[in-house]
Amino acid sequence: MTLVDALSVIPVGGPSLPQERRLVTAIPGPKSQELGRRKVESVSAGVGVTLPAYIVAAGGGVLVDVDGNFLIDLGSGIAVTGIGNSAPEVVAAVAAQLAQFTHTCFTVTPYDSYIEVAETLNRLTPGDHAKRSALFNSGAEAVENAVKIARHYTGKQAVVAFDHAYHGRTTLTMGLTAKNQPYKNGFGPFAAEIYRAPTSYPYRDAGLDGVGAARRAISQIEKQVGADNLAALIIEPIQGEGGFIVPAPGFLPTLVDWCRTNEVVFIADEVQTGFARTGDLFASNHEGIVPDLMVMAKGIAGGLPLSAVTGRAEIMDAPQVGGIGGTYGGNPLACAAALATMRSYETENLAQRAREIGAILTGRLNAIRAVDKRVGDVRGRGAMIAIELVDPVTGVPDAALTGRVVAAAHVRGVVLLTCGTYGNVIRFLPPLSISDDLLVEGLQVLASVLAAA
Ligand SMILES: Cc1ncc(COP(=O)(O)O)c(C=O)c1O
């Protein structure tokens, strides 16, 4: 009998779970600690764990661990379960598909749900031009394919990514990702022909507006790479792991214009920002930009592994037959989940719910900032909000304080995540299914642990 079997009553996940924070043991509890010991003996040490409470059920805004603790979820498994864990419409769609067939490989004998996902993405993503989509498994895999497609279409090789960027941990995407520790250290050599440009980081850019920041980046790209060699420029419309950095207005449109003029493919990495998270279906919409290619994952399929590249038909159709694909990409279970999930984003107007959550988050966090100058910045959009913790006098990033605050929130039963190049950003990514009460309680815990830290 495993530890999980031993839990006397395992609650069923989904929104019917009691929506409350309930601590019945220390965090992590004894059963989680025992699983933690087994993890050390069985799982690669390189696979880290943020909060070692082992989960048996989740739904709405709570996660239930193996010891029977109910935790408030302010992370959504890193921006994945926007519509909530085990959302009933996803469970029903996947169960129905499970009974039909689990896999054929779309590139061997295809099925219609893959096409329907592609049609839906072509309709929902910005721009009314002809589009095509291709499906993959992870965000990094989709980023890799976007770069492959852009290179094939342009016949050029160089790719520009930005300071503070995060695009994944595979060999190509590690090269695109900016931060060394823990993502790149010791894993080189990295792929060739990747260059980095300065981003727009309003909190630390002292007076540089969006157009100015874009001109600075463009000037560096023109000097160090040259548009004649540049296949693509890839950027997150709001940088996620880098610290929830919202670029100054005008930055993204100026970059898009330059790409158009110079026959460079503009790739928006909306892996973390996509699917209602920022209060619009895509973060690109806030600035009215129309990317040539868009990369999506995370929130696309309610927790099942699926990712996609959607973009201009002439670019997406450039590669030779067989050049794009993989065994599992667009697996039928993931496609069924994605169709149910994307339907919910539209019919339940979850972008509006993200804006409501954003108003609660920014209201409460700005109130904390007004009295605690260690909160240097409150930023983000919709249900993707962060605080940057700094020394109140020098403005120097305070990663140690950030670590203490998050650890204290964890033992009080609130799942909080950090991010930021300097490790000093706390990010809030609640499921859009969280209740106002639970969200406010989570923020009250944050306020009290911050005050005590
Ligand atoms: C913007 C962005 N791109 C790519 C990735 C990589 O996605 P995955 O972890 O699914 O490979 C992430 C993951 O956090 C991300 O935030």
Ligand as a Chemical Component Dictionary entry (heavy atoms), coordinates in Angstrom:
data_LIG
# 
_chem_comp.id                   LIG 
_chem_comp.type                 NON-POLYMER 
_chem_comp.pdbx_formal_charge   0 
_chem_comp.three_letter_code    LIG 
# 
loop_
_chem_comp_atom.comp_id 
_chem_comp_atom.atom_id 
_chem_comp_atom.alt_atom_id 
_chem_comp_atom.type_symbol 
_chem_comp_atom.charge 
_chem_comp_atom.model_Cartn_x 
_chem_comp_atom.model_Cartn_y 
_chem_comp_atom.model_Cartn_z 
_chem_comp_atom.pdbx_ordinal 
LIG C1 C1 C 0 7.327 32.388 -21.783 1  
LIG C2 C2 C 0 7.665 30.932 -21.695 2  
LIG N1 N1 N 0 8.126 30.300 -22.774 3  
LIG C3 C3 C 0 8.430 28.997 -22.747 4  
LIG C4 C4 C 0 8.303 28.264 -21.594 5  
LIG C5 C5 C 0 8.666 26.808 -21.594 6  
LIG O1 O1 O 0 7.518 26.041 -21.473 7  
LIG P1 P1 P 0 7.624 24.518 -20.986 8  
LIG O2 O2 O 0 8.023 24.564 -19.552 9  
LIG O3 O3 O 0 6.240 23.976 -21.198 10 
LIG O4 O4 O 0 8.635 23.871 -21.860 11 
LIG C6 C6 C 0 7.812 28.878 -20.437 12 
LIG C7 C7 C 0 7.670 28.123 -19.181 13 
LIG O5 O5 O 0 7.550 28.651 -18.103 14 
LIG C8 C8 C 0 7.497 30.254 -20.482 15 
LIG O6 O6 O 0 7.048 30.899 -19.400 16 
# 
loop_
_chem_comp_bond.comp_id 
_chem_comp_bond.atom_id_1 
_chem_comp_bond.atom_id_2 
_chem_comp_bond.value_order 
_chem_comp_bond.pdbx_ordinal 
LIG C1 C2 SING 1  
LIG C2 N1 SING 2  
LIG C2 C8 DOUB 3  
LIG N1 C3 DOUB 4  
LIG C3 C4 SING 5  
LIG C4 C5 SING 6  
LIG C4 C6 DOUB 7  
LIG C5 O1 SING 8  
LIG O1 P1 SING 9  
LIG P1 O2 DOUB 10 
LIG P1 O3 SING 11 
LIG P1 O4 SING 12 
LIG C6 C7 SING 13 
LIG C6 C8 SING 14 
LIG C7 O5 DOUB 15 
LIG C8 O6 SING 16 
# 
